[in-house]
Amino acid sequence: PMIVNVFASWCAPCRLEHEQLMALKAKGIKVVGVAYKDEPVKTRAFLDELGDPFDLVLVDLEGRAGMDLGVSGVPETFVVDAYGQIKYKVSGPILTEQDLQAVIEAVQ
């Protein structure tokens, strides 16, 4: 299982949830980032500034991957099982310890 987080450098709520993503990384939980409708240079600057919580960052310049996932806006976070099935979804930022715990429990 892994977490997929759809984010963008231009997204203010993404900045707010970033600390929680860094907490996931600190706990050893794998997170794949999808830079949604963002320029790679701006994505890299965003991650250089705030820290990089991702094991892998994918670029979705045109938003097609986001459409395939059913993203309605950023940030959105998905817990995906070993078979590629979405088991849990958070629409909006992960802000509280309670939000974070729900994501961690979904991974386990």
N, C-alpha and C positions, 0 to 999 in steps of 0.2 A: 504493500500500500504506500501511497505517497500523497502529497498535497500539491495541488496546482493553484497558484495564485496569479490572477490576472490583474495587472497594475499598469500605471503609466506615470511618467515623470511629471506630467501636467495635472495630475489628479491630487487635489488637496486631501481628501480622505485617505489616500494611499500613504501620504506622509504620516498621518495620524496612526495608522495601523502598523507602521514599519517596526516599531519597538516590539510588538507582539511576534512579528515574523522573525526578528532576531532572537527572541526567546525560544521559538521553535528550533532554530538552528542550534542554539546552545544546548538544547535537550537531545540533539542528535537526530532530529526528525528531518527527513529529506523534503525539500520544497523546490518545485520547479516553478520558475517565474515565466509568465507570458507578458511581454511588453506590448500592450494593446494600442494600436494606432499611434505609435511613438517612434521617434527617430533614434537609431542606435546610439548616436553621440549623446543625445539628451538622456537616454536610459542609463548609459555608463556614468555620466556626470551625477545623476540622481543616486546611483548605487555607491559611487565613490564618496559622495557627501554623507550619506546616511549609514553606510555599511551594506554589505551584500549578503542577504540571508539565503540566497538561492544556490542550489547545487548545479543548476543549469538555467540559463535564461534563453528563452525562445523569442523571436521577433515576429510580431503579427502586424506588419505595417498597414495592411488594408483592412484588418479586422475580420478576416475570414475565419480564422480559428475561433475567435470569440463568438462569431455567429454559430459555428458548429457546436460550441459548448452551451449556447443559449444565453450568452452574457447580455444583460440588459444595461450594464454600466460597470464602471470600475470603482473600487476593487470588488472582485468576487473571488471566493476561495472554494475549491472543490477537494474533497477527499476521494481518491480513486483507489479502488482495490486492485489486487494483482491481475485481475482479468480485464481491467480497463473500464469497469463499471463505476459510475459516480454513486457514492454511498452517502455523501453528506455535502451540503452546499451552504455557504454563507454569502448572502447578497449584502454588500456594504462592508464597511471596515470591521475588523476584529479589534475591539477596543478594550475590553475588560478582561480580567483574569477568568471570569466565568465563560466568556466567549472563547478564550484560548483553551480552557479545559474541555469544552465541548468538541473542539476540533481534535484535540489530542485523544480524547476518548473514541472519536470516530475512526481515527487511524488505528487504534489498538483493537 
